[in-house]
Amino acid sequence: MGGNVVRVGDTGAGQVAKVCNNMIAAAEVSVLAEALVFAEKAGISQRNLVEAIRGGAAQTWALDNRAEGMIEGEFDPGFFASYMYKDLRIATDDGEEYGAPLLISSTNHELFKSLDEQGRGDLDFSAVMTLYEDLAGL
């Protein structure tokens, strides 16, 4: 599965680490979608934006691996949006249990819930872009 094996703690800690990874991935792709739609609404080419910010402080896995597909409207699943919704539901439930504030992940949970409820859960999680496009009238 992966080349890097790290023992993160006792039984159950691996699940927490997996959820933390997906919390970060969801945040990256959600804000990338938000930025791409904002750029378009402001009259900036989405491709030019990506080229301009690549290599800078905004460099992320999502920028490297999902931006082009998002711009093209290609959302063939690599990781289903419905799976991201499930993992963010686990995160928000666990955050409540542990008393950890999950402000951004709670918002992302609602975004991915909406995506799933609109019948787009079988698309890649980067299809969260379609929600932003809908809201922006694109």
Helices and strands as residue ranges (DSSP letters): H 13-41, H 46-53, H 61-65, H 67-72, H 81-98, H 103-115, I 116-120, G 125-127, H 128-136
